Amino acid sequence: MATRMREELGPALSLETARDWGYRDAVRGLRDDLGRIGVEFDTWFSEQSLHDGGEVATVLADLDARGVVDRRDGAVWLRTTDFGDSGTGCW
């Protein structure tokens, strides 16, 4: 990946340029891989756009207000057992 990036953009890159190139390269690879097995999407977008637009924070605040989350291990967890999940998932 780094070799392809240097070949396309040269050796002197800013962190932002390298990050943007890496993101586009990863998405290109995903599209190619999925296309080989017949999977196509009409719309692609970055998960980062959900964070930047505040949607993730809004949903987390709403779930917290509903009292359906737990905080442990430095993370916020949706308590899916409140919605019928047996809690015996494989992960």
N, C-alpha and C positions, 0 to 999 in steps of 0.2 A: 504494500500500500504506500509506504513512504517513498519507495523508488518511483512508483507511478506519479505520485504527487510532485516530486522534484523534477521529473521529466516534463510534466505539464506546466508547472509554475516556476521552476527554477529553484535554486538553493536558498535564496534569501526570502523567507516568508515570515509574516507576522503570525502570532498565535491565532488571531481571529481568522485570517485567510486560511491557515491550515485546518482549523476547526470547521469552517464552512465547507472546504473541499472534502474533508473526511465525512461530513454529514451527507453531502450530495453523493459521494462515492458509495457509502453504505446503502443509501436508499436505492441507488442504481442497481447495486448487487441484489438487494431484496426483490426489486421489481423483476429483474432478470430471472432469479431463481423461481419466484412464484409464477412467472409467465411460462416457464418450462413445464410446469405441472398444470397449466390452464387456469391459474387464478389471476384475475385482474380486478383492480379497484377503480372506480370512477374518480375518487377523490383521495389524495394523500395529503396529510398535514403532520406537522411536528407536534409531539406531545408537549414540547416546550411552549407552544402557542397557548395551550390551556393554562399553563402556569402564568405566563406573561399576561394573559387576559383576565386573570383572577378567578377563572372558573373552578380550579382545583380548591382554592381557599374557600370559595363560596360553598361548594359541596361539603367540604370538611366541617365548616362552621354549622351548616344545616344538620348534618349527621350528629354532630356534637350536641346541638340544641335538642335533638330528638332523643338523646341519651342512649344511642345505639353503638357507641364506640368505647373501646378501652384503650388506655395508654399504658404500654409496657415495653420493655426492651428498647426504649428510646424511639418508639414508633406509635402511630395511631392505627388501631385495628378495628375493622367493622365487625361487630359481634353478630355473625351470620346465624348463630343458633337462635337469635330472636326472631328469625324469619323461617324457621323450620329446618335449618341445616343440622345434621346430626353431629357435626363437630368432629367427624372421623375422616376428614379428607386426607388425600394422599400426600399432601405437602404440609 
